Amino acid sequence: MPDFKLLPKPETRTERPKLYKVILLNDDYTPRDFVIAVLKAVFRMTEGEALGVMLTAHRKGACVVAVYTQEVAETKARQATDMGASAGFPLAFTTEKES
């Protein structure tokens, strides 16, 4: 009778989903209060957090708002950008793959 060796089962690892940053782009037309309201509504930030993000974007030209999976990041960026567009402002959010 031949000798059979049982090989160990290969470990299956679930890969973590890739993460994406939601980035607020600064513009010179959207009122600060409106940006803060959008950040609070879409990203559930406190007044203080939203103010900090808005000011950073204002000073540096852009600011990372939050990090999510790709689908969530794209949805939130679209929601926030659409809120600005529906109010007639050029408010823009974008997404970028986290390195």
Rosetta constraint file for C-alpha pairs under 8 A:
AtomPair CA 17 CA 69 HARMONIC 6.46 0.50
AtomPair CA 18 CA 69 HARMONIC 6.18 0.50
AtomPair CA 18 CA 70 HARMONIC 6.95 0.50
AtomPair CA 18 CA 97 HARMONIC 7.54 0.50
AtomPair CA 18 CA 98 HARMONIC 7.58 0.50
AtomPair CA 19 CA 67 HARMONIC 6.41 0.50
AtomPair CA 19 CA 68 HARMONIC 5.45 0.50
AtomPair CA 19 CA 69 HARMONIC 4.67 0.50
AtomPair CA 19 CA 70 HARMONIC 6.09 0.50
AtomPair CA 19 CA 97 HARMONIC 6.24 0.50
AtomPair CA 19 CA 98 HARMONIC 5.63 0.50
AtomPair CA 20 CA 67 HARMONIC 5.50 0.50
AtomPair CA 20 CA 68 HARMONIC 5.47 0.50
AtomPair CA 20 CA 69 HARMONIC 5.79 0.50
AtomPair CA 20 CA 70 HARMONIC 5.42 0.50
AtomPair CA 20 CA 73 HARMONIC 6.19 0.50
AtomPair CA 20 CA 95 HARMONIC 6.23 0.50
AtomPair CA 20 CA 96 HARMONIC 5.40 0.50
AtomPair CA 20 CA 97 HARMONIC 4.36 0.50
AtomPair CA 20 CA 98 HARMONIC 5.11 0.50
AtomPair CA 21 CA 64 HARMONIC 6.30 0.50
AtomPair CA 21 CA 65 HARMONIC 7.27 0.50
AtomPair CA 21 CA 66 HARMONIC 5.85 0.50
AtomPair CA 21 CA 67 HARMONIC 4.42 0.50
AtomPair CA 21 CA 68 HARMONIC 6.56 0.50
AtomPair CA 21 CA 73 HARMONIC 6.81 0.50
AtomPair CA 21 CA 95 HARMONIC 5.41 0.50
AtomPair CA 21 CA 96 HARMONIC 5.22 0.50
AtomPair CA 21 CA 97 HARMONIC 6.21 0.50
AtomPair CA 21 CA 98 HARMONIC 6.03 0.50
AtomPair CA 22 CA 64 HARMONIC 5.80 0.50
AtomPair CA 22 CA 65 HARMONIC 5.47 0.50
AtomPair CA 22 CA 66 HARMONIC 5.45 0.50
AtomPair CA 22 CA 67 HARMONIC 6.12 0.50
AtomPair CA 22 CA 68 HARMONIC 7.74 0.50
AtomPair CA 22 CA 73 HARMONIC 5.85 0.50
AtomPair CA 22 CA 74 HARMONIC 7.69 0.50
AtomPair CA 22 CA 76 HARMONIC 7.87 0.50
AtomPair CA 22 CA 77 HARMONIC 6.27 0.50
AtomPair CA 22 CA 93 HARMONIC 6.67 0.50
AtomPair CA 22 CA 94 HARMONIC 5.76 0.50
AtomPair CA 22 CA 95 HARMONIC 4.60 0.50
AtomPair CA 22 CA 96 HARMONIC 6.75 0.50
AtomPair CA 23 CA 62 HARMONIC 6.52 0.50
AtomPair CA 23 CA 63 HARMONIC 5.46 0.50
AtomPair CA 23 CA 64 HARMONIC 4.40 0.50
AtomPair CA 23 CA 65 HARMONIC 5.51 0.50
AtomPair CA 23 CA 66 HARMONIC 7.54 0.50
AtomPair CA 23 CA 77 HARMONIC 7.89 0.50
AtomPair CA 23 CA 93 HARMONIC 5.42 0.50
AtomPair CA 23 CA 94 HARMONIC 5.20 0.50
AtomPair CA 23 CA 95 HARMONIC 5.92 0.50
AtomPair CA 23 CA 96 HARMONIC 7.57 0.50
AtomPair CA 24 CA 54 HARMONIC 7.97 0.50
AtomPair CA 24 CA 57 HARMONIC 6.51 0.50
AtomPair CA 24 CA 62 HARMONIC 5.44 0.50
AtomPair CA 24 CA 63 HARMONIC 5.28 0.50
AtomPair CA 24 CA 64 HARMONIC 6.35 0.50
AtomPair CA 24 CA 65 HARMONIC 6.40 0.50
AtomPair CA 24 CA 92 HARMONIC 6.33 0.50
AtomPair CA 24 CA 93 HARMONIC 4.63 0.50
AtomPair CA 24 CA 94 HARMONIC 6.72 0.50
AtomPair CA 25 CA 57 HARMONIC 6.39 0.50
AtomPair CA 25 CA 61 HARMONIC 6.12 0.50
AtomPair CA 25 CA 62 HARMONIC 4.47 0.50
AtomPair CA 25 CA 63 HARMONIC 6.81 0.50
AtomPair CA 25 CA 91 HARMONIC 7.41 0.50
AtomPair CA 25 CA 92 HARMONIC 5.62 0.50
AtomPair CA 25 CA 93 HARMONIC 5.90 0.50
AtomPair CA 25 CA 94 HARMONIC 7.55 0.50
AtomPair CA 26 CA 57 HARMONIC 5.39 0.50
AtomPair CA 26 CA 58 HARMONIC 5.49 0.50
AtomPair CA 26 CA 61 HARMONIC 4.97 0.50
AtomPair CA 26 CA 62 HARMONIC 5.60 0.50
AtomPair CA 26 CA 91 HARMONIC 7.63 0.50
AtomPair CA 26 CA 92 HARMONIC 7.67 0.50
AtomPair CA 27 CA 58 HARMONIC 7.67 0.50
AtomPair CA 27 CA 61 HARMONIC 7.90 0.50
AtomPair CA 27 CA 90 HARMONIC 7.13 0.50
AtomPair CA 27 CA 91 HARMONIC 6.81 0.50
AtomPair CA 29 CA 89 HARMONIC 6.89 0.50
AtomPair CA 29 CA 90 HARMONIC 7.08 0.50
AtomPair CA 30 CA 34 HARMONIC 6.92 0.50
AtomPair CA 30 CA 35 HARMONIC 6.98 0.50
AtomPair CA 30 CA 84 HARMONIC 7.96 0.50
AtomPair CA 30 CA 89 HARMONIC 5.49 0.50
AtomPair CA 30 CA 90 HARMONIC 6.58 0.50
AtomPair CA 30 CA 91 HARMONIC 6.15 0.50
AtomPair CA 31 CA 35 HARMONIC 6.54 0.50
AtomPair CA 32 CA 36 HARMONIC 6.26 0.50
AtomPair CA 32 CA 54 HARMONIC 7.20 0.50
AtomPair CA 33 CA 37 HARMONIC 6.19 0.50
AtomPair CA 34 CA 38 HARMONIC 6.25 0.50
AtomPair CA 35 CA 39 HARMONIC 6.22 0.50
AtomPair CA 35 CA 54 HARMONIC 6.80 0.50
AtomPair CA 35 CA 91 HARMONIC 7.70 0.50
AtomPair CA 36 CA 40 HARMONIC 6.15 0.50
AtomPair CA 36 CA 47 HARMONIC 7.12 0.50
AtomPair CA 36 CA 50 HARMONIC 5.24 0.50
AtomPair CA 36 CA 51 HARMONIC 6.13 0.50
AtomPair CA 36 CA 54 HARMONIC 6.75 0.50
AtomPair CA 37 CA 41 HARMONIC 6.08 0.50
AtomPair CA 38 CA 42 HARMONIC 5.87 0.50
AtomPair CA 38 CA 43 HARMONIC 7.76 0.50
AtomPair CA 38 CA 80 HARMONIC 6.23 0.50
AtomPair CA 38 CA 83 HARMONIC 7.20 0.50
AtomPair CA 39 CA 43 HARMONIC 5.27 0.50
AtomPair CA 39 CA 44 HARMONIC 6.75 0.50
AtomPair CA 39 CA 45 HARMONIC 6.14 0.50
AtomPair CA 39 CA 50 HARMONIC 5.71 0.50
AtomPair CA 39 CA 80 HARMONIC 7.64 0.50
AtomPair CA 40 CA 44 HARMONIC 4.67 0.50
AtomPair CA 40 CA 45 HARMONIC 4.48 0.50
AtomPair CA 40 CA 46 HARMONIC 6.18 0.50
AtomPair CA 40 CA 47 HARMONIC 6.93 0.50
AtomPair CA 40 CA 50 HARMONIC 6.41 0.50
AtomPair CA 41 CA 45 HARMONIC 7.50 0.50
AtomPair CA 42 CA 76 HARMONIC 6.55 0.50
AtomPair CA 42 CA 79 HARMONIC 7.15 0.50
AtomPair CA 42 CA 80 HARMONIC 6.32 0.50
AtomPair CA 43 CA 66 HARMONIC 7.84 0.50
AtomPair CA 43 CA 76 HARMONIC 7.52 0.50
AtomPair CA 45 CA 49 HARMONIC 5.74 0.50
AtomPair CA 45 CA 50 HARMONIC 5.74 0.50
AtomPair CA 46 CA 50 HARMONIC 6.11 0.50
AtomPair CA 47 CA 51 HARMONIC 6.09 0.50
AtomPair CA 48 CA 52 HARMONIC 6.23 0.50
AtomPair CA 49 CA 53 HARMONIC 6.31 0.50
AtomPair CA 50 CA 54 HARMONIC 6.05 0.50
AtomPair CA 51 CA 55 HARMONIC 6.06 0.50
AtomPair CA 52 CA 56 HARMONIC 6.13 0.50
AtomPair CA 53 CA 57 HARMONIC 6.22 0.50
AtomPair CA 53 CA 63 HARMONIC 6.37 0.50
AtomPair CA 53 CA 64 HARMONIC 7.70 0.50
AtomPair CA 53 CA 65 HARMONIC 6.63 0.50
AtomPair CA 54 CA 58 HARMONIC 6.11 0.50
AtomPair CA 54 CA 63 HARMONIC 7.73 0.50
AtomPair CA 55 CA 59 HARMONIC 6.12 0.50
AtomPair CA 56 CA 60 HARMONIC 5.88 0.50
AtomPair CA 56 CA 61 HARMONIC 7.68 0.50
AtomPair CA 56 CA 62 HARMONIC 7.11 0.50
AtomPair CA 56 CA 63 HARMONIC 6.00 0.50
AtomPair CA 57 CA 61 HARMONIC 4.93 0.50
AtomPair CA 57 CA 62 HARMONIC 4.17 0.50
AtomPair CA 57 CA 63 HARMONIC 4.68 0.50
AtomPair CA 58 CA 62 HARMONIC 7.10 0.50
AtomPair CA 67 CA 73 HARMONIC 6.96 0.50
AtomPair CA 68 CA 72 HARMONIC 5.89 0.50
AtomPair CA 68 CA 73 HARMONIC 5.19 0.50
AtomPair CA 69 CA 73 HARMONIC 6.01 0.50
AtomPair CA 70 CA 74 HARMONIC 6.07 0.50
AtomPair CA 70 CA 97 HARMONIC 7.99 0.50
AtomPair CA 71 CA 75 HARMONIC 6.14 0.50
AtomPair CA 72 CA 76 HARMONIC 6.11 0.50
AtomPair CA 73 CA 77 HARMONIC 6.06 0.50
AtomPair CA 73 CA 95 HARMONIC 6.57 0.50
AtomPair CA 74 CA 78 HARMONIC 6.05 0.50
AtomPair CA 74 CA 94 HARMONIC 7.68 0.50
AtomPair CA 74 CA 95 HARMONIC 6.39 0.50
AtomPair CA 75 CA 79 HARMONIC 6.13 0.50
AtomPair CA 76 CA 80 HARMONIC 6.11 0.50
AtomPair CA 77 CA 81 HARMONIC 6.08 0.50
AtomPair CA 77 CA 92 HARMONIC 8.00 0.50
AtomPair CA 77 CA 93 HARMONIC 5.10 0.50
AtomPair CA 77 CA 94 HARMONIC 5.84 0.50
AtomPair CA 77 CA 95 HARMONIC 6.92 0.50
AtomPair CA 78 CA 82 HARMONIC 5.92 0.50
AtomPair CA 78 CA 93 HARMONIC 7.21 0.50
AtomPair CA 78 CA 94 HARMONIC 8.00 0.50
AtomPair CA 79 CA 83 HARMONIC 6.20 0.50
AtomPair CA 80 CA 84 HARMONIC 6.60 0.50
AtomPair CA 80 CA 91 HARMONIC 7.97 0.50
AtomPair CA 80 CA 92 HARMONIC 7.57 0.50
AtomPair CA 80 CA 93 HARMONIC 6.77 0.50
AtomPair CA 81 CA 85 HARMONIC 6.30 0.50
AtomPair CA 81 CA 90 HARMONIC 8.00 0.50
AtomPair CA 81 CA 91 HARMONIC 5.80 0.50
AtomPair CA 81 CA 92 HARMONIC 5.01 0.50
AtomPair CA 81 CA 93 HARMONIC 5.69 0.50
AtomPair CA 82 CA 86 HARMONIC 5.97 0.50
AtomPair CA 83 CA 87 HARMONIC 6.40 0.50
AtomPair CA 84 CA 88 HARMONIC 6.25 0.50
AtomPair CA 84 CA 89 HARMONIC 4.91 0.50
AtomPair CA 84 CA 90 HARMONIC 6.29 0.50
AtomPair CA 84 CA 91 HARMONIC 5.04 0.50
AtomPair CA 84 CA 92 HARMONIC 7.52 0.50
AtomPair CA 85 CA 89 HARMONIC 5.29 0.50
AtomPair CA 85 CA 90 HARMONIC 6.23 0.50
AtomPair CA 85 CA 91 HARMONIC 6.95 0.50
